[in-house]
Amino acid sequence: MRVLVVGGGGREHALAWKLLQDDQHLELVAAPGNPGIAALGRCEPVAATDVDALCALATRERFDFVVVGPEAPLELGLVDRLRALDIPAFGPTADAARIETSKRFAKELMLAAGVPTSMARTFTDADAAKAEVRRLGAPVVVKASGIAAGKGVVVAAMTSEAEAAVEAMLVDNVFGAAGAEVLVEEFMSGEELSLFALTDGTHVLPMIAAQDHKRIGEGDTGPNTGGMGAYAPVSIAPAALVDEAVDRVFMPTLRALRDAGCPFTGLLYAGLMLTKDGPRVVEFNCRFGDPETEAILPLLESSLLEPMLAIARGQSIAGTAPLRWKAKASVTTVVAAGGYPASVRKGDAIVLPAAPAGVTVFHSGTHRDADGTLRTAGGRVLAVTALAPTLGAAQQASARYAEHVHFAGRQYRRDIGWRELARSAGAS
């Protein structure tokens, strides 16, 4: 079987790694890929956003199916184009991808369908948005409606901070077109969870929940990032809560998307806030999340390839057995570049030691020179995942390896999973 993975980050490395775990005879090609994926298969220098070149590559190479990793090519209609060429593709159409690429669309759809979420209003005028900020009071949330690499959300503790976020998005255009429209939302309190579900548009296969760590600093301090680490499983997300999320979040959302004429197939990601009134949706993603994917997939004992291939081929996953999971804990520590998440350093040489048993290193933002030197090439450089019998042991193993990775300006958190460990300590 021949598979094309579109993308070149840690998520795509983890997907490629898992697919090869499921079928060691798989012939894997990635576009553009990265040095980590290059150790698993062939990388083609085609950008994930070059839809014409990707379609030409897929047609020429006759792949059995294509896995689209990032949101940008989904927004650009890559899956639509591939399906028109009769090439099976895992991922939603551009219309269905609006569940992530337009926060306005997602919010309106959720509210109309009765999906539990926060109330919000949408603005293109800065003065009107600031007036709404003052009406709601702090804390309050300001979101860019479009995709902004995980950085278009400001949870403001003061109205002045929220007004500054509105000014930055609508006046200063810090996110370009993605921030030309903003949502001002009521603040929700609680703990956040990331929950993935594979779907054929009607039926779902939920995965185990993970918890992401967005802030750059330990103890969840400092500015937001695309994610500094994740862990799974999460004790506050038992099977009953996952079932509730399927019934109250995933199923009505999928039904609403079908009714809107844009059925969603692929991986639907729900960012949930566990409030005193139950789980409420913070946001949806139309693809696997990063770095949660790197934490979750090494725990998956059953095949990912089989349901993904069925979905890509337009087949039903009704009656598919629930996914099986290893009885271990997983911690992923992101090793980020100097200056991240603001002014990112690139081009620094990386010293990457051999990974010990139980540790897998996924490349997120790396480049290899012609002479073989591995260098930083993005904000999040590596994702170090450790599996162990306990979360504490997994955290220690992940952080210990991250400590031995060297490049100028390296930064990482040593406390991934700290809330879960605090819960465990409180229960003992």
N, C-alpha and C positions, 0 to 999 in steps of 0.2 A: 504494500500500500504506500502511496506517495502523498505526502501532506505538505502544504505550504502554510507556514505561520507568518502572519503579517505583523510587523512590529520589531522593536529592538531593545526592549527594556527588561527589567527583572520579571515582570509578569509573563512576558513571552518566553523567557528562559525557563521559568517554572513550568509553563504549559508544555513546551518542547520536551523538557526533562520527564514530565509525567507521561506524556504520550509514548515516549520511548520505553518507559518502565512497563507500560501496558502491552507494547508490541516491539520487541527488540529488533525485529526485521523491518520496521518502519523506515521508509526513505524520507528523510526530513529536509526541507528547504526553508529558509527564513529570509524575509525581505523587510528591512535590511539586515536584521540579526545583530549579533554582537560577538565579541571574542568568546564568551561563555557558550553561546549557542553554536559557534563554529566548531567547538569540540564535539558536538553531537550530530552535526549535519553540515550542509552547504549553505553559505550565506550569499545572497545576491544583493548587489549595491543598488537596490531600488527603494526609494523613500516610501514610508507607509502612507503618505498622502498623495503619491503619484498614481492615481486610479487607472489612468490609461496604461502605464507601464506595468502595473500589477496585473491587469486583465490580459495584457499581451503575454506576460510571463506564464500566467495560469493556463492560457490557451495553448501556448507552445509546449509546455511541460506536461499537460494533461494530468493534473493532480486529481486524486480521488476526492479530496475535499480541501477547503481552505478555512483556516481559523484566523479570524480577524481579532487582534488583541486590543489596540487602542480605540478610543472614541472618535478621533478625528476622521479616519477613513470611513467609519460607519456614518458619520454626519455627511460625508461627501458622497454617499451612495455606493460604496464598493460592493456591498452585498447585492444590491439591486442589479448592478452591472454584471456581476458573476452569475447570478441566477438567469439573467437574460441570455448568457452564453451556455446555459445548462451545466454550470460548474457548481456542485454543492458547496455551500458556504455556511459556516457557523457564525451567526450574528444577526442582528435585526436589520431591517431596511432603514433607510434614512428617515422615513416618516415615523416608524416605531422608535427609532433612536432618540426622537425628541423627548422621550421620557427622561433623558439626561441632558440633551443638548439645548433644550429650552425649559428652563425652570418655570417659566410662566405656563407653558403647555402642561407640564407635569402637575403643577399646583392646581390648575383649573380642573384637570382630569380627576385628580384625587378628591377634591372637594365635591365635584359633581357625583362621583361614584361612592361617596361615603367612606373613603379610606381615611383612617385616623391620621391627622397631620396638623401642623400649626396653621393658623389663619395668616394670610398675607395679602398685600396689595402690590401691584406692579406700577412702576413709574419710568418715564423717560425724561421728566422735568426735575431738575435738582431741587428747586425750591419746594415743589409739591412733595417730593420724597422726604425732605428735611422736616416738613410740617407733619408728616405721618410719623416720623421718628419722635418728634416732640409729643405727639398725641399718645403714642404707645408708652413712651418713657423707657428708661433703661432698667434692666438689660434688654437689648433689642438686637435683632439680626439683620444684616444687610447682605444681599447676595447678588452677584452678577448673574443675569439670566442665562447667558451662554456658558460654554466650557472655558475654564481658565486654569487648566492644569492643577486643579485641586486647591487653588489659592484665591478663588473669588468669593469667599465667605468671610465676613467679619462678624464675630460675636462681640458686641460692644457693651462694655460695663458702664459707660457713660454716654449720654446723648451727644456730647461733643465728639466723641470717638466715632459714633455712628454717622454724624453729619460729615465728618472728615472723609469717611469711607464713601458716602454718597458723592461728595465733591470729587474724590479721586476717580470714581468710576464714570460718572456722568459728565463731568467737566474736563478733568485731566486725561480721560480716556486711557487709564493705566492698563486696562484689559482689552483695549480696542473694541471691536464689534461685540465681543462677548459681554462687555459691560455697558453697552448702549442702552440697555434696559435693566433695571434693578428691581428686586423684590425687597420690601421691608416687611419683616415677619415678627410675630410674637416670639418671645424667648421660651424655650422648653427646658425644664430642668430634669436631670436624671443622668443615667449612664448611657453611653452610645454603644451600639453593637453593629457589626457588619454581617449581613446574612445574604448568602448567595443562593440562587435557585436556577437549575437548568430547566428550560421549558421549551415545549414544542408549540407554544401559543395557547394551549388549553390546559395541559397537565404540567405538574412541576415535580422536580426531584430536588428537595432542599438539601443544602450542605450544612455542616456544623458552623456555628457562629464563631466569629473572631472579634477581637477588639483592637482597633487601630490606635496609634499614638501620634497625634497631629502636631503637637508643639515641638519646637526644636530642643527645648531644655528639659532636663530631668525634673520629675514632679509636675510635668505638664506646664512648663513655664516658657515664656518667649513667644515669638511669632509662629503663626500656623505654617505648616509645610504640606507637601504632598503625602507625608507619612514617614515617621522615623522608626517605625517598627510595629509589629503586631504579634498577637499570640492566640492560640486556640488549644483546647476548647475553653469555653467561658462558663463558669459555674452558674451564673445568673441567667443562662439561656438553656434551660433543660428542654427535653423533648416537647413538653406541654407548651412552652412558649413558642417554639418553632412551629408547632401545629397551629397555634393561635395566629401567628404571623402569616402562615399559608392561607388560613381561612379569611382573615380580616384585611390582609395587605396584598398578597400576591394574586389570589384568585380574582378579587374584584378589579384589580388593576389590569390584569390580562383581559378580563371580560370587557372592561371599558375600552381598551385598545382595539379589541376585535370590533366592538360596536362603532368605533371611530374610523373603521376601515383600514387600520394599520396593525394587524396582529403581530405580536412580538414573539420572535423565536431567538434562542441563544441563551445567554446568561443574564438574568436580571438580578441586580444587586440592590438591596434595600438597606440604607443607613437608618437604623431605628434608634429612637430615644425611648428608654424604659422609664416612663413617667409613672406617677402614682395612679393614673387612670389606665395604665397598660401601655403597650408599645405604640408609638406614633412615628410616622415616617419623617425623617429629616430631609432625605433626598433619595433619588434613584440613580443608579448608574446602568448603562446599557451594555456593560461588559464586565469582565473580571476586574476586581479592584487591586490596587497595588499600594502597600505591600502585603495585604491579607492573602492574596493568592500564593505568595511564597511561603506563608505560614500554614495554610490549609492543605495544599496539594500533597506535601510529603506525608501527611497523616492519612490520606485517602488510600484505603487498601483495595477497594474494588476498582473496576476499570472506569476511567474518564473517557477514554477513546470511544467506547461503544455507545453511550448515550449522545455524545457530541456528534458522532457520525450519523446516527439515526436522525437527530434534529436537523443536521445539515442537509440530509436527503429528503427532508419534508415528511418523515415518518413519525408516527405517534409513539410517545414513551409511556402511554397508559399501560399499567401492569408491570412496568419495570421494577425490579426489586429495589428497596431502599439502598442507598449507598452505604458501604461498610467502612469503618474507621479503625485505625490502630489505637490500642489502649495506651496512648502516650500523650505527652504534652509537647507543644511546638512553640518555639520563640524565634521570631525573626528580628534581627537588629540591623537597621540600615546604617551603613557607613557613608557619610555624606562629604561632599567637597567643601573646602574652605570657602567661607562667604555665604554658603547656602543658608537660608532661602533667598537672600537678596542678590548680591553681586557674586556670582559663582566663579571660582577659579577652575580653569580647565588646562589640561596638558601636563599635569604633574605625574611623574613616574610612580607606579604602584609596585610595592613589594607585597606579593601575595603568597603566603606559605601554604604548604599542602594542608588540606582540611583533614582533621582526625575523623574517626568513625563517629557517626551520628550527626555530623555537621555537613551541610550542603551550602555552597556559595553560589548565589545567583548574581549574574552581572546585570547592572541596571544602567550605568552610564560609564562605559569603558570603551577604549579604542586601542588597537594594537598597531604599533609602527611597523614599517617594513623590516626593521631589524629585530622585531620580536618584543620590543619594550611595551609593556602594558601601561596605559595612561588614563587619567581621568578625562571624561568627556561629557559630564552632566552633573546636575546637582546631587542626585542620589546615585552613588557610585556602585555600591555592592549591597546585597541583602543576604545576611548570614543567618541561616536557619539551622537550629539545633533541635533534635528530638531527644527526649529523655523520659524516664518513668514519672518524674514530677516536674511541675512548672519551675520550681526553684533551680533544679539541676539543669533544665533546658536554658533558663536565663543565664546561668553561670557559664555554660558551655558556649552559648552564642556570644556573650560579651567577652569571654576569654579569647575567642578567635578574633573578634573585631579588634581587640587590643594589639594583636600581632600583625594586623594589616597596617602598612605604613605608606603614607604619601603626605606631602606638605598640606597643612591645614585640615587634616582629617578630623571629623567630628562624629560622635555617635552617642547614644544614650545607653547607660548601663542598667536602666530600671524598667525595661520593657516587661509588662505584666505586673507592675507594682500594685495595682488595685486588687488583682486576684490574689496576690501573695498577702496583702493586708487582710483580705477577707478570710483567707485560710488561717492566718495568725489569730484573728479575732474569734474564729470558731473553735480554736484549740484551747 
